[in-house]
């Protein structure tokens, strides 16, 4: 529920105007990383406590409640940028700040929901992804990334020595192609042609276009530009987190040409309390890749998995500067590879 407090930050910034429209950037990428340094939380729930957490409907409810909240604050934000005169700085700051919410909270919850089997969970996941024009993530993440993670086949796994700026075009283009290929194979298996109504790319491509047209009809170019800017911010945030989560980690190729089973060694873990509360334990990523359907409230810290020196928000700032990133991370990747080799 702590993540919900972030929703008000862009609107506080809007009220004060000028550079205050960038307020969420200061809070998320300065204050929270500093607090993370002092608030580590490697604890895991005991079995009896885990059972109670799994039964508690509260944790499911707050993932569902966020979806209408996101659409409501996006409507409010569109109204504000259309009806109030803003400087270029204010417009950009406010639009990017909304994108931090739709990416940082919205896509995080879309990710949580897409791993569940219920129709409602998957529908809400799609609704969140439509709002940031990234619906193909729904297809590629579970049936592509989780299958091929930490192998050369995965466009969402960053390689040792690869900068963020080389990774971004590779993963964005590669993930879209992967989703197209996965959907094509699914349609062929079911006996459908590409133009059939069951092709998920109709909603992946069509619904964001419908949303964009509706916003343009309401508020003209200003509303449309706001929608595009917040979407691009959300997409960039998702992909920079993808860059962080598996940087330099590799699964061994076996004699038969397949790869070893995914383990906790193939994702970076971060058990920093505050950023985990804000990101619904997404940073306990090692456990997530071993048990993809495990609900966020019971994801576990795994001591033996590779550990990030900071939470995701601190690592995002580091990744923006490739020499700094390599200085911090490359030695950790090599140390992890040495440990893995010694354990064989």
Secondary structure, DSSP 8 states (H G I E B T S, - for coil): -GGGGGGGHHHHHHHH-GGGGGHHHHIIIIIHHHHHTT-B------HHHHHHHHH-THHHHHHHHHHHHHHHHHHHHHHHHHHS---HHHHHHHHHHHHHHIIIIIIHHHHHHHTS-SHHHHHHHHHHHHTTT-THHHHHIIIIIHHHTTSTT-TTS--TT--HHHHHHHHHHHHHHHHHHHHHHHHHHHT--TTSTT-THHHHHHHHHHHHHHHHHHHHHHHHHHHHHHHHHHHHHHHHHHHHHTTT----B-TTS-B----GGGS-B--BHHHHHHTTTTT-HHHHHHSTTS-GGG----TTS-B-SS-HHHHHHHHTSHHHHHHHHHHHHHHHHHHHHHT-
